[in-house]
């Protein structure tokens, strides 16, 4: 297997976000590759390995992979020492302690010793309750944690949630928060330095997509007399690019990258200055 070995989740919402990110960053990874479990890019610089999200830290720890996409909750649960390479603004969730709505417990401090706790995160749950001086009975489950109190398997659950809606549907209330999580790229210790060039190139490509997500590329023809007012609301990366128009000495063309949230306001101001031929385009990648 050649190149930098990258572990990515093979299923779930995070997997979809990462697939999209890799495609836009210029790494042609097809979802069909999930069936083969591994694929190497044409240039041989990267090998992508498809694993379960919770197994990413294990694949890094045993040196099967070099870096991987996962959630910080998964990293904490694994207990492995991993280097954080990059943080993302997706995959946000929090790990909470919840009980049935009719439960008399309204805080984790009220939970008595011997209470049964169901969770997919036994290591985190154990450390958390130990930090509270609680001796609880933890049962590990692989899914559907929120149903366990109604089935009598547990009185308390420790689970992740983004909006809390699933907990409410199952008539559970949150009585404590353990940690917050989001998507990250992590690497096994030492690999960030030994594979520095390849990792920096990979991160730069990912960053270029993230930088571009909130940007738009705007082009317009504008009277030269309005140029002095342009930079006050269209600063661009440094300043708008100005080019001449063939056979037209009274107008120029401006090219500028702007915040997506400022598009409509900018267009309105440009029209008032006499702008014509306004084009607004998406920005695929942006490298500062």
CORPEWO-V803883 format. One record per residue. RES is the residue in one small letter. SS is DSSP state (alpha for helix, beta for strand, coil for the rest). OMEGA is omega as a letter, one per 40 degrees, with the letter a starting at -180 (NA if undefined). D_LAST is the distance of its C-alpha to the last C-alpha in whole Angstrom. Layout:
BEGIN
RES/SS/OMEGA/D_LAST
RES/SS/OMEGA/D_LAST
END
This chain:
BEGIN
x/coil/a/32
x/coil/i/30
x/coil/i/26
x/beta/a/24
x/beta/a/26
x/beta/i/25
x/beta/i/27
x/beta/i/26
x/beta/a/29
x/coil/a/31
x/coil/i/32
x/coil/a/32
x/alpha/i/29
x/alpha/i/26
x/alpha/i/27
x/alpha/i/26
x/alpha/a/23
x/alpha/i/22
x/alpha/a/23
x/alpha/a/21
x/alpha/a/18
x/alpha/i/19
x/alpha/a/20
x/alpha/i/17
x/coil/i/15
x/coil/i/17
x/coil/a/20
x/coil/i/23
x/coil/a/25
x/coil/i/28
x/alpha/i/30
x/alpha/a/33
x/alpha/i/32
x/alpha/a/33
x/alpha/a/37
x/alpha/i/36
x/coil/a/34
x/beta/i/32
x/beta/i/30
x/beta/i/28
x/coil/a/25
x/coil/a/26
x/coil/i/25
x/coil/a/26
x/coil/a/23
x/beta/i/24
x/beta/a/27
x/beta/a/27
x/beta/a/30
x/beta/a/31
x/beta/i/33
x/coil/a/34
x/alpha/a/31
x/alpha/a/34
x/alpha/a/34
x/alpha/i/31
x/alpha/i/31
x/alpha/i/34
x/alpha/i/33
x/alpha/a/30
x/alpha/a/33
x/coil/i/36
x/coil/i/33
x/coil/i/33
x/coil/a/29
x/coil/i/26
x/beta/a/24
x/beta/i/25
x/beta/i/24
x/beta/i/26
x/beta/i/27
x/alpha/i/27
x/alpha/i/31
x/alpha/i/32
x/alpha/i/30
x/alpha/a/33
x/alpha/a/35
x/alpha/a/35
x/coil/a/36
x/coil/i/34
x/coil/a/32
x/beta/i/28
x/beta/i/25
x/beta/a/22
x/beta/a/19
x/beta/i/17
x/beta/a/18
x/coil/i/18
x/coil/i/19
x/coil/a/22
x/coil/a/25
x/coil/i/26
x/beta/i/30
x/beta/i/32
x/beta/a/35
x/beta/i/38
x/beta/a/42
x/beta/i/44
x/beta/i/48
x/beta/a/50
x/coil/a/51
x/coil/a/54
x/coil/i/53
x/coil/a/55
x/coil/i/52
x/coil/i/49
x/coil/a/47
x/alpha/i/47
x/alpha/a/49
x/alpha/a/52
x/coil/a/52
x/coil/i/55
x/coil/i/55
x/coil/i/56
x/coil/i/54
x/beta/a/52
x/beta/i/48
x/beta/a/47
x/beta/i/43
x/coil/a/41
x/coil/a/39
x/alpha/a/43
x/alpha/i/41
x/alpha/a/39
x/alpha/a/42
x/alpha/a/44
x/alpha/a/42
x/alpha/a/42
x/alpha/i/45
x/alpha/i/46
x/alpha/i/44
x/coil/a/47
x/coil/a/50
x/coil/i/50
x/coil/a/52
x/coil/i/51
x/beta/a/52
x/beta/i/49
x/beta/i/49
x/beta/i/46
x/coil/a/45
x/coil/a/43
x/coil/i/43
x/coil/a/44
x/alpha/a/44
x/alpha/a/45
x/alpha/a/48
x/alpha/i/50
x/alpha/a/51
x/alpha/i/53
x/alpha/i/54
x/coil/a/56
x/coil/a/53
x/coil/i/52
x/coil/a/52
x/beta/i/48
x/beta/i/45
x/beta/a/42
x/beta/i/39
x/beta/i/36
x/beta/i/35
x/coil/a/32
x/coil/a/34
x/coil/a/38
x/alpha/i/39
x/alpha/i/41
x/alpha/i/42
x/alpha/i/44
x/alpha/a/45
x/coil/i/47
x/coil/i/48
x/beta/i/47
x/beta/i/45
x/beta/i/43
x/beta/i/44
x/beta/i/41
x/beta/a/38
x/beta/a/37
x/beta/i/33
x/beta/a/30
x/beta/i/28
x/coil/a/25
x/beta/i/23
x/beta/i/22
x/beta/i/21
x/beta/i/23
x/beta/i/25
x/beta/a/28
x/coil/i/28
x/coil/a/27
x/alpha/a/26
x/alpha/i/22
x/alpha/a/23
x/alpha/i/25
x/coil/a/23
x/alpha/a/20
x/alpha/a/18
x/alpha/i/19
x/alpha/i/18
x/alpha/i/14
x/alpha/i/14
x/alpha/a/15
x/alpha/i/13
x/alpha/i/10
x/alpha/i/11
x/alpha/i/13
x/alpha/a/10
x/alpha/i/8
x/alpha/a/11
x/alpha/i/12
x/alpha/a/8
x/alpha/a/10
x/coil/a/14
x/coil/a/14
x/beta/i/13
x/beta/i/15
x/beta/a/15
x/beta/i/18
x/beta/i/20
x/beta/i/23
x/beta/a/26
x/beta/i/26
x/beta/i/29
x/alpha/a/28
x/alpha/a/30
x/alpha/a/28
x/alpha/a/25
x/alpha/a/25
x/alpha/a/25
x/alpha/a/22
x/coil/i/19
x/coil/i/21
x/coil/i/20
x/coil/a/17
x/coil/a/15
x/coil/i/12
x/coil/i/8
x/coil/i/10
x/coil/i/14
x/coil/i/15
x/beta/a/16
x/beta/i/20
x/beta/a/22
x/beta/i/26
x/beta/a/28
x/coil/i/31
x/coil/a/34
x/beta/a/33
x/beta/a/33
x/beta/a/32
x/beta/i/29
x/beta/i/25
x/beta/i/23
x/beta/i/20
x/beta/a/16
x/beta/i/14
x/beta/a/12
x/beta/i/14
x/beta/a/14
x/alpha/a/17
x/alpha/a/19
x/alpha/a/20
x/alpha/a/20
x/alpha/i/24
x/alpha/a/24
x/alpha/i/22
x/alpha/i/24
x/alpha/a/27
x/alpha/i/26
x/alpha/i/26
x/alpha/i/29
x/alpha/i/31
x/coil/i/29
x/coil/a/31
x/coil/i/28
x/beta/i/29
x/beta/a/27
x/beta/i/25
x/beta/i/23
x/beta/a/20
x/beta/i/18
x/beta/i/17
x/coil/a/13
x/coil/a/13
x/coil/i/10
x/coil/a/6
x/coil/a/4
x/coil/NA/0
END
